[in-house]
Amino acid sequence: MSREDLRVRFLQQAGLSDWRRDALPGDASTRRYERLVHTDGSTLMLMDQAPALESQPCPPDATEAERKALGYNASARLAAGKIEAFVGAATYLSEHGLSAPKLRDFDAQNGFLILEDLGDGLFARLIEGGEPEAPLYLEAVAALAKLHEVTPPADVAGWPLLTYDALALKTGVDLFVEWYPKYDASVVLSDHAAADWAALWAPLQQRAATGATVFIHRDYHAENLLWLKDREGVARVGMIDFQDCLKGHPSWDLHSLLQDARRDVSPELEVLCLDHYFSLRSDVDRDAFMQNYTALAAMNEARILGIFARLVTRDAKPRYEGFMPRMWRHLSRNLNAPGMENLRAWFMTNGFEGKLS
C-alpha cells in the first residue's frame, strides 16, 4: 500500500474519513502534519511519521559500540520518530499538570497519531502579532520549574526515558566539525583540530551527564509552545514536539528557550526569566547552575550550527542559513564566559575569529 493508502485506511478506522484534511507546512524533521476539520468546526491533528525514514532509536541496554553501529539516532538518543515516544511523553506531561495534546488514536506500526489540536497560538506568532513577550516567557519558565520539581521515572508510559549522556552530547556537537567545513569551504579542520575539539568538550559532556536529573523536552522554544489562554496557571503553556525527550540537565530547556535559534530574545528578558526560575527553585545553587547553563548552551549552539550546515548543504534547505548569524552571536557570548577560554581559543585558531564578535 502507498503511504496515502495507509493514511486513508487509518483515518477510516478512526472514524474520521469524512473530516477535511488540511496539510500544514513542514519543518526540519521527517514528520508531516494535517489539521482534520469536521463540518461542525471541531478539529484534530494527524501526525504522520513514516517509520522507514529514520534509523533505529537507542535500545535502553545498548553499549556505546552498539549505539554507534546502529547509527546517528541511537548515538544521539533521538526517538527516531517513534509514535510511542510522543505518546509516552505526552502522557507523562499531562499526568504532571502540563498541557500536552490529548491522544485520540494511534498506529505505532505505521506511524500515525490523532491528537488534540491545541490551535495556532504559537508563542512566536503571537509575539510577531504584538503580544507582550515577557508574560509568555515567564509562564514557559514556570512550566519548566514545575517539571523540574519531579525526578522522572526510567520510562514514561512504556517509552524509556534515557539519559542525555556523554555519547549523545558528543554525537550532537560533533555535527559542527563534520558539516560546517562542507558548508563553508574556507574552513579546513585538521585531524589535530578535531582531536582537540573532542578533548575540550569531553569534561563538559561528562559534567552534563552527571547533572542529568530532570525530564527535558529537548526542543523547548517559541515555535513549539502555544498559549492556551482559557486554561489555568502553567497549563496555559501548550507543548508540542517533545518526542525526543530525555533525562537531562535542567539548564537544557532553559537555554533552548532563552537563546533561541529562530528569534531574538533580549539579554534583559533572559535575565528576567532566569531570575524567575531561581525564585521558583530557591534550593538550586545559582552559580553552579549557570556554569552548566553557559557550557551547555555553547555546546547546543555548536550542534545547531552543524545541523543548519547539514540542512543547507545536504538537504537543500537554504532558509536555515538565515538563522546562523544569531547562533554565532549566542555562541560568541557563551565562549566569553569564565571557564570557556580554551574552547574560545579553539575557534579563534581554526578560522572562526570573524564569527566571534
Phi, psi and omega in degrees: 000144176288166178300320180294321177298317178297319181297313180296318180297318179299316180294323176297314180296331179275000180075028185238018186293339181264006178275140177291143182247118178245115180291142177256156180301147179278172177229207184278357184265181176265006177278157168224154183232149170228140171269128179261126187238123177274161180296337178275002178095348178290153185225156172221171176242140172253119171263131182237110180232098182293119185301325185291347184280353184234147170287170189288147175285179185276119171297143185303329184256015183288141173283169178300319180297319179293321178297316179297323179292327180287334177120188189299314183300318180292319180294317182275355184056049170268154187282355178059030177071015183293127177301325180301328180293316178296316180299315181296314181293318179298319179297314181298313182297317180296321179297338182255021173079014179256160189260087165264156179299138173292147185260138180249304180213149173208155177230093185294324183299319183259354173083046178233147179211131172257128183219166178302141174269112180276003175094195185246012185278051177301138179310314185298319181288321179298318180294319176300328180276002175108359178294133177302133187276328186301313180299324179295313182294320180296323178289325176297322177292320178297323177297320177295318180300320178296317179297325184281353176288342190249133170280119187286157178281176179289337174215156180242108180052041176094349178262127182295130175262092184279164180275141173284084190270182186298320180294317179298317178294319178296317180301321179291308185291333179291347174300332180296308183288338178281318191252334183295320176297334177285332177280319183241104185295344179284347181267120177233117182251123179284167175299324178296318179296320179295321179293319177297320177305309181298317183292324182289324182278335189306311181294329178289323177295319179293321179296320179294320179295320179296325181270012180283102188231353187229162171292126175242137177295316176087349178212053191266103181202179191293346176270351181242012179237136181238141180270120182250082193295339182275358178262179185248144172056219183292346176293349176287348179265102178279136184242137175224171175056045181253014188291344177267022182304150176214175166270117187217184179288137184297345178283344190300306183291332178295312181287334173298322180285316192265347172235063189291144177282335193254344179211154180281133170242122186295151174304326180294318178291323178300314179296317179302316181290320177294320175302319180295317179300312182290333175291330179275340180232068189293346180277355183276135175286105187297316183298314179295319179300315185290332173298317178288324177303312181295314183295316182287327175297316178299317179298316181294322181292322174296319178300313183293322175300321175295319178296315180296321177298320178293318180298320180288314189281310185274320190258002178054050177240078190294343183297336181288343176298329182292341179273346187297316181303322178297318180293323176296323178295316177300312183298317180300316181297318181290327179288345176276355183283154176303138180093351183252012186300318184291324177291321176298319179298324178300312180296321183292327183268358181242027170094011183250013185300328179290341180274339185259095184277000000 
